[in-house]
Amino acid sequence: MRIAELLAELEQINRDDIEAAAEFGPLELGPRGIEVRELLCVDRRTRFAPSPQIREFYAYAAWWRHCSVQLEWREPSATEVWISRDPVRDMIAADTTPEALTAGGLSPSSVALFALDDPNAPFERAYFVFGDREEPRVLYAGSEVSIFDDLAGYLESWIESLS
């Protein structure tokens, strides 16, 4: 399934979740048709060109504030400000310590933070993990740690958990 189709399904699930919208506010989406040229890694120096799935993801909407999952998918142009906040910086430092989230650890020069629940007290988050593949893996951490082969797998997981 294409990324835009998965996002359209997630958008509809969020819009239909009246209870979550009443409690947390309605789904909000950023501008559509945005072209992302690069993603900043958490080391604040390394940049990666977006993969085809990531380009399609940000073209659908530059950012999302979900009601159903209480998670924000952030616009890449805001990354530097976002990862400079003390609580987020502390979370990243802990996440990139050897053995913290994965057996091999995460290298700050190969991960880009793209989702976070609360920048003042971060708990749930997701990273793009770049390597030697065309599509980066997605690592989600919160009450559990999950690693997805690509962005499509991550989005499919959200659809399955919300349906």
N, C-alpha and C positions, 0 to 999 in steps of 0.2 A: 504494500500500500504506500502511496506517495505521502510525503510529510504533510502537504497541504490538506489532504483528505483526513489524516489523523488529527490535525489541528482543528479542522472544521468539526469533527466529531467531539473533540474536547471542548470546543467553544459551545456547542449545543448542550452538552452535559452540564457545563457551568451555568449557562443561561437558564436551564430548566430547574436548577437546584434552588428553589425559592427559599427553603429553610436556611441554607447556608448564606444566601444573599441577604436575608433578613438579619442574620447574626453578624456577618463579617463584611457586608457590603456587596454590591453587584460586581460581576466580572468587568474588568476594564482592560482595553487593548490599546496599544500604541499605534502609531501610524503604520499603514500598510505600504508595501512596495519599496521598503528600505533596502538599499544595497550595502551589505557589510563587506568591507575590504580586508579587515584584519581583526583578530581577537588577541587581546592582551593576556598573557599568562600571569599567574599570581606572583612571579618574581619581579614584575613591573618592568621587565626589559624585553623578554622574548615575546615575539608576535608570530602568529600563525595565520595563513590565509584560510578563509572558511572553506569547508568541504561543500560538496553539492547539497547534502542534507541541511547543513547549517545555513547556507544561503537561502534555501527554500523556507526554512524555519523563520528567519528574520524578515524575509519578504512578506510572509503571511501577516505578521504583526511584530513591530520592533520590540515590544515588551508586553507582558501579561501580568495582571494582578488577579489571581484566581480567588474565587470565593469557596469553591468546593475543596480545594487542597491547601488553602492558606499559604500559598507559595508564590513568589514573584519570579518570573523569568525576566531578567534585566536586559536592557538595551546595551550592546557592547560599548557604545561611546561613553557610557557612565561607569565603566568598570574601574577605571583608575581612582575615581572619587570613592566608589563603593568599597574597594579593597583597602583603602587608606584608613577607614574607620577602625578605631582601636578594637572593638569587640570582634569585627570581621578579621582583622589582621591576626588577633590572638587565635581565632578558630583556624585560620589557614596555617599558622605556625604549628599548631597541634596536629592538624590533618597531614601535614607534610613531614612529620617526624617518622623515621623508619618504623615500619610495622603498625602504624596508627590505624589506617583504614584498609590497607592491603598488605599481603605478605611481603611484597617487594618494595612497598612504600611508594609515595608520590613525589615526583620531582617538581619543585616550584616552576621550573622552566618548561614543563610539559603539560601543565594543567591550567585551564581557564575556568574561573567560577562563573556560572551563568544563572544559577537559581539560588534563592535564599528566602527563608521565611521571615526573619526579623533581623534587620541589621544592628539593632541595639542589643539583642540577646539571641544570636544565631543558634539554631539547632538543626533544622532541616536544610540541606543544601545539595547542589549538584554541580559537578565539574565535567567539562569536556577534557578527556585524557588523550593527548596527542601521542602518536608513536609512528610506526612504520606502515600504517594502513591509510587508505584514502579517507575513510570515515573514522573519526575519533570514537573511542569508547565513551560511555557516560557512566560516571560513578555518582550514585545517589547515597547520601548518608543522613541519617536521622535516628529513629529508633532501631534501625537496622542498616546495614551496608549492602547495596546491590550494585553490581557492575553489569552494564548492558553493552552488547556488541556495537551498538550505534544509537543514534538519536531516535530512529524509528522504534527500536526495541524499548527504549525509555518511555516514549509516548504511548506505545501499545500497553505497557504496564499500567500507566495512569488510567487509560480507558478501561482496562480490565478491573482495576480496583474501584473505579467510580461507578461502574455499570451495575 
